Amino acid sequence: MPEYADLWSPIRLTLELAGITTIILLLIGTPIAWWLSRSNSKWKDIIAVIVTLPLVLPPTVIGFYLLIALGPQGPGGWIASIFGGRSLAFTFEGLVVGSVIYSLPFVVQPIRNSFDAMGSRPLEVAATLGASPWNAFWTVAVPLARPGFLTGTILGFTHTIGEFGVVLMIGGNIMGETKVLSIAIYDYVETLYWTPAHILSAGMLLFSFVIIFSMMKMERYFRQTGK
């Protein structure tokens, strides 16, 4: 019978992965969302399709190509060699890369929708008052797009927690390194350890319910207050 202390390792690893991934997603997703919302480039639609691809591609397809890219013969192998490693596949860092790519549309789309809904008028007013584009972005656009940022943050975090196919393909099942919650549940079921599988599954079910309920409350609040 597995030690129940082992349950904490995948929980800790999953929360760490989701937290780091969400921060990175906000850092790279915000400029992408802003560019997609404001740009008139001929490449706009192509970039939008690329960002959205993880929504429709099977996780195994994404995981397969990520495995090649992160492996010894791909860019991930070259990056890992700088730090004395052989590959980013089957490492925590590889999970972060895969999670960022797989969850990117869940962060970009809500933020882009908020930027689109804002329109150009607030920025034009800020410009007439002497605000630089940089200042207008942070003092006008970002506050007005707050609902999108909140939704994107929640979706990015929760989607990372629920990942299975991609993390299994590029991370495997290494305790303390790549064995996240979804993989741990799968492993417990495969080995017929039903009690820890129930504990982790029930925890994720409760967590998901709370997150969805909170999102509904926040959306209702923003609609009523107009914020």
Backbone hydrogen bonds, N-H to C=O, Kabsch-Sander energy under -0.5 kcal/mol:
donor,donor_aa,acceptor,acceptor_aa,energy
6,D,3,E,-1.6
7,L,4,Y,-1.4
8,W,5,A,-1.1
9,S,5,A,-0.5
11,I,7,L,-1.2
12,R,8,W,-3.1
13,L,9,S,-2.5
14,T,10,P,-2.3
15,L,11,I,-2.4
16,E,12,R,-2.4
17,L,13,L,-2.6
18,A,14,T,-2.8
19,G,15,L,-2.4
20,I,16,E,-2.4
21,T,17,L,-2.5
22,T,18,A,-2.2
23,I,19,G,-2.0
24,I,20,I,-2.2
25,L,21,T,-2.7
26,L,22,T,-2.2
27,L,23,I,-1.9
28,I,24,I,-2.5
29,G,25,L,-2.9
30,T,26,L,-1.5
32,I,28,I,-1.2
33,A,29,G,-2.9
34,W,30,T,-2.5
35,W,31,P,-2.5
36,L,32,I,-2.7
37,S,33,A,-1.8
38,R,34,W,-2.0
39,S,35,W,-2.8
44,K,41,S,-1.4
47,I,43,W,-2.6
48,A,44,K,-2.4
49,V,45,D,-2.2
50,I,46,I,-2.2
51,V,47,I,-2.5
52,T,48,A,-1.7
53,L,49,V,-1.4
55,L,52,T,-2.4
56,V,53,L,-1.8
57,L,53,L,-2.3
61,V,58,P,-1.1
62,I,58,P,-1.7
63,G,59,P,-3.1
64,F,60,T,-2.2
65,Y,61,V,-2.0
66,L,62,I,-2.4
67,L,63,G,-2.4
68,I,64,F,-1.7
69,A,65,Y,-2.4
70,L,66,L,-2.9
71,G,67,L,-0.9
74,G,71,G,-1.5
76,G,69,A,-3.2
77,G,71,G,-1.3
77,G,74,G,-0.7
78,W,74,G,-1.5
79,I,75,P,-2.5
80,A,76,G,-2.5
81,S,77,G,-1.9
82,I,78,W,-0.9
82,I,79,I,-0.7
83,F,79,I,-0.7
83,F,80,A,-0.9
84,G,81,S,-1.2
85,G,80,A,-3.3
88,L,70,L,-2.4
89,A,70,L,-1.1
90,F,170,I,-3.7
91,T,88,L,-1.0
94,G,88,L,-0.5
95,L,91,T,-1.6
96,V,92,F,-1.9
97,V,93,E,-2.0
98,G,94,G,-2.6
99,S,95,L,-2.7
100,V,96,V,-2.4
101,I,97,V,-2.0
102,Y,98,G,-2.5
103,S,99,S,-2.3
104,L,100,V,-0.8
106,F,103,S,-0.9
107,V,103,S,-0.7
107,V,104,L,-1.4
108,V,104,L,-2.7
109,Q,105,P,-1.8
111,I,107,V,-1.4
112,R,108,V,-2.9
113,N,109,Q,-2.6
114,S,110,P,-1.8
115,F,111,I,-2.2
116,D,112,R,-2.8
117,A,113,N,-2.4
118,M,114,S,-1.4
119,G,115,F,-1.0
119,G,116,D,-0.6
124,E,120,S,-2.1
125,V,121,R,-2.3
126,A,122,P,-2.1
127,A,123,L,-2.2
128,T,124,E,-2.0
129,L,125,V,-1.1
130,G,127,A,-1.7
131,A,126,A,-2.4
136,A,132,S,-3.1
137,F,133,P,-2.0
138,W,134,W,-1.8
139,T,135,N,-2.7
140,V,136,A,-2.0
141,A,136,A,-1.9
142,V,137,F,-2.8
144,L,140,V,-2.0
145,A,141,A,-1.8
146,R,143,P,-1.3
148,G,145,A,-0.6
149,F,145,A,-1.9
150,L,146,R,-2.6
151,T,147,P,-2.5
152,G,148,G,-2.8
153,T,149,F,-2.5
154,I,150,L,-2.3
155,L,151,T,-2.9
156,G,152,G,-2.7
157,F,153,T,-2.2
158,T,154,I,-2.7
159,H,155,L,-2.6
160,T,156,G,-1.6
161,I,157,F,-1.8
162,G,158,T,-1.8
163,E,160,T,-1.0
168,L,164,F,-2.4
169,M,165,G,-1.9
170,I,166,V,-2.3
171,G,167,V,-1.9
172,G,167,V,-0.7
172,G,168,L,-1.0
175,M,173,N,-0.7
177,E,174,I,-2.0
178,T,174,I,-2.7
179,K,174,I,-1.9
180,V,178,T,-1.6
181,L,10,P,-0.6
184,A,180,V,-2.6
185,I,181,L,-2.6
186,Y,182,S,-1.9
187,D,183,I,-2.6
188,Y,184,A,-2.6
189,V,185,I,-2.4
190,E,186,Y,-2.4
191,T,187,D,-1.7
192,L,189,V,-1.3
193,Y,188,Y,-3.0
194,W,192,L,-1.2
197,A,193,Y,-1.2
198,H,194,W,-2.7
199,I,195,T,-2.4
200,L,196,P,-2.4
201,S,197,A,-2.4
202,A,198,H,-2.8
203,G,199,I,-1.9
204,M,200,L,-2.2
205,L,201,S,-2.4
206,L,202,A,-2.5
207,F,203,G,-2.4
208,S,204,M,-2.5
209,F,205,L,-2.1
210,V,206,L,-2.3
211,I,207,F,-2.3
212,I,208,S,-2.6
213,F,209,F,-2.6
214,S,210,V,-2.4
215,M,211,I,-2.4
216,M,212,I,-2.2
217,K,213,F,-2.0
218,M,214,S,-2.5
219,E,215,M,-2.6
220,R,216,M,-2.0
221,Y,217,K,-2.2
222,F,218,M,-2.6
223,R,219,E,-2.1
224,Q,220,R,-2.2
225,T,221,Y,-2.4
226,G,222,F,-1.9
